[in-house]
Amino acid sequence: MQAHASSTALASTSSTRSERIGAAIAYCRRPEHLRRTLRIALVVGLLLTAINQLDVILRGDATAATWVKCALNFVVPFVVSNLGLVSGRPSRLR
């Protein structure tokens, strides 16, 4: 009986976790939040690309790896700004 109760608790925990993840994604997808996080990603991504890759691009030495790095310069601040958004949301929405 102990193993069954433990597995039931685990199943309800992962169900709750997936519900929380779904709620967090829905919260981040709100238009007012997307406008803010996309703007942050654009500004920070441009700055990071200029700092880290602009010389390579201007020299004409950009490879596929360079462009992947440039894309990640935008993805990382988008993810970080969304994590900040979710961590700062009202507790009733967590």
N, C-alpha and C positions, 0 to 999 in steps of 0.2 A: 504494500500500500504506500509506503514511503516514497518509492521510485515514481509511482503514478502521480502522486501529489506534486512532487518536484517537477516532473515533466509538464504537468498542467500549469504550474506557476510560470515555468519558462515560456510556454506557448503564449500565455496571456501577457507576459512581459514583452515578447517580441511583437505581438499584435499592438500593444500600446506604443512601442517604439516606432513601428511603421506608421501608426496614426499620427504620432508627433512629427515624424519626418514629413508626412504628407501635409500636415497643418503648417509646418515651417515653410515648405515650398509654396503653398498657396499664399502665405503671408508675403513672401518675397516676390511673388508674381503680381501683386497688386500694382496697378499702373503708377501710383504715386511713389512706390518704393522702387520700381524698376527705373523710373526716370532718374532717381537719385543715384542708385547703384551703377547704372550704365554711364552716367555722367562722371562719376568717380573713376570707373574703369577706363574711360576714354582719356581723361586728363592724366591719371597716373600711368596708364599704358603708354601714352605718347612720351611722357617724361622718361620713363624707363627705357623705351626704345631709343630715344635720342641719346641718353647717357651711355647705354650699353652697345648699341648696334649701328648708330648713325654713320660712324666713320666707315664701317664695312660696307654699308649700303651705298654711300656716296662714292667710294672707291670702285664700286661695281663688282665687289668680291662676295656678294651675298649668295649663299647656297640655300638649299632647302632647309638645312638645319638652322640657318640664320632666321629664316621666315617663321619656322616653328617657334624659335625663341621669342621672336617679335609677337607672335600670337599669344604666347604664354604671358607676355608682359601685360596683356589686357585681361586674360582669364584670371590670373592670380588676384589682382585688386577687386575684380568683380566678386569672386568667391569670398574674399576677406570682408568686403563691405557688406555682403549678405549675411555672413556669420555675425558681424557686429550688429546688424539690424535685428537678427533673430535673438541674439543674446540680450538686447536691450528692449525687447517688446514686453508689453504688460504681462504679468504672470498668469492672468486668466487665459491668455492665448497660448501658453506653453503646453 
